[in-house]
Structures are given as C-alpha cells and as structure tokens.
Amino acid sequence: MRGGLSLVLLLASSCPAFGRLVSVADLHGDFDRTVTILASAKLIDEETHRWIGGDATLVQTGDITDRGDKCKEIYQLFFRLRQEAEEAGGRVINLLGNHEVMNMQGDWRYVSQGDLENFGGMEERKKAWSWDGWLGSELQKFPVAVVVDRVLFVHAGLLPEMLEHRSLEDLNAAFHAALKHVSNSQKMRKDEPKLLGSHGPVWARDYAYGRPGVCKMASQVLAKVQADRMVVGHTIQRDYHVHTRCDGQILLGDTAISSVYGGEMSYMEHGDGGVKVMYPGTKESMAPLGFAHGDAESAYRGTGQAIVPDPPGI
C-alpha cells in the first residue's frame, strides 16, 4: 500500500509517520544549503542527492521560493525525493508557505534575477507557476497544514478561527479552493479572503510574536486537531535558533536557513522523547534555546544540537 499513496499523502491532513520524523523550515532558494541539511539528516546521499532515508517522513513547512536563485532546483529535488521515499516506504510532505501563495497570485516582488534566469525567463516562469503549469499543478496538491504523529505542521501558525465549523481536512480543501480562485483571477467566496489573509495559516504571526492569549489559542487548536505541538516557520528568529512558546506547544523553526539571510542551517527530529534541533556545520557551543512562558530548557553544548523537551503530560 505504501507505494501507492502519492496523491493521498499530499492531501492528507492527518497521518502516522512510518519511521523517523524530520522537519525543515523556510529554504528560500538555497539549493546548496538544502542539500547540506538533508544529507546531514541522513535523508539523502551527499553526492547523488538520492533518498537514503528509508521509511523516514520529511516535512518541509513551506517557502521554498523567493529571495534565492535556486527554487526551481529545490522543487525538482523534492518532487523526485517524494517518489523515491515512497518506493522505500518513506514519505516527503511539502506544505504551502506564503511565498508559494504569493507567486501563484502573481506577486513576484521577492523573485531574484537568478531565479528568473533559471526558469528560462519571465514567460517560462509564468507558465511554470500557472495553475496548470508543471510547478503550479504540483503546488496545488500541497496541504496548508498537516498532522503527523500528533505534531501539527503549518507554515505560519493555525489560529482557532480558521477551524471554526471545519476540520483540518476541510481547511485544506477550502484553502485550495481559495487559491485556485485567486490564481485564476476568479471571484472568491465570502470567507476565502480571510483564509489567504493576515490571520490565515500562511501569514499569521500571533504565535511567533507572543501576542496575548496565544497559549490558550494554541491549546484550542491542538485539542481540535488531536496534536501535542505546533511547528511553524515563516518568522525568522533573531538569534537564528529554534525557540518555543507555551511550554513547548509551539516551536518557532525559521532560523534564516538561506544564505541570502546569513542565518543558520537547521532541522528538527521529532520523537517520543521530545524534539531534537540540529544545526548542521556548527561546532561552537550552542546558545540555550529561548523558552517563554515557563518552558524548561536543556541544550547539548559543543555538538551543534539542542533538545526541546516534550510539553507536560505527554
């Protein structure tokens, strides 16, 4: 059955991991750092870039495009890895980020000249990103949020209002419908602008900014989708290290991976004992994670990794 799960897994909103569960945040066009991270996580071969992760699950939480020059190569890599992982009993899940949505809406403010050239120019890039293009037709299958092994992954953050009177499956379906309408310059339905707006799952920064009441909101969302923690990207952490809020219920994972920002490469490995945060290529003593709302903290120093403990009661 695993070999035949391609489309289903792209759209599934809740599913178990087969083996290891690894996530990586915003990549913004940096192919070399993408390869370094995936190789460090022992998911791909460093030379051939082929899948070696076996039955592992890899979740990328959106924003592959913009800023850097190599988004085309990264998408192509992930599409190939998705097939290779399925053949090995594993899985690759890509989520939509705000920059995928912006590009499908025709907002190219952050597209680099090098990226345009890699697509073969403006017209070829437009064709690729169109709803029926080779890239757009794949992106429309990306979920906006997914739960794997009781971990909720979403690009920016999922607020309770997004789940009013709808399940996670319904949210994904509604978001795809809204994206199709706006991408094809069609009239959107009444609630669709809200899905794509500043409080929607690819834009909301409430959790990252620690606005009042976010821990209560996080608890409501996690209870609704039957998850223990929420992993987000989108908002760069000032010290380029993963941070948490709400006793470990929220993990803020955007460490400015792309070299255009000059931040740190990172990925998370999720397991029964908590979340291990890895920073490939670092040997210096790691600064303690910045916990808020009474989070406990522990860090392995001098090894380029840190442990985020499980929320209480898990």
PyMOL commands that set and color helices and strands:
alter all, ss='L'
color gray80, all
select helices_A, chain A and resi 2-4+6-11+31-40+71-87+98-104+113-118+122-129+136-139+160-163+168-183+192-196+206-209+214-225
alter helices_A, ss='H'
color red, helices_A
select strands_A, chain A and resi 14-15+21-24+57-60+91-94+145-148+151-154+229-232+243-245+250-252+267-271+274-278+298-300+305-309
alter strands_A, ss='S'
color yellow, strands_A
deselect
rebuild
show_as cartoon
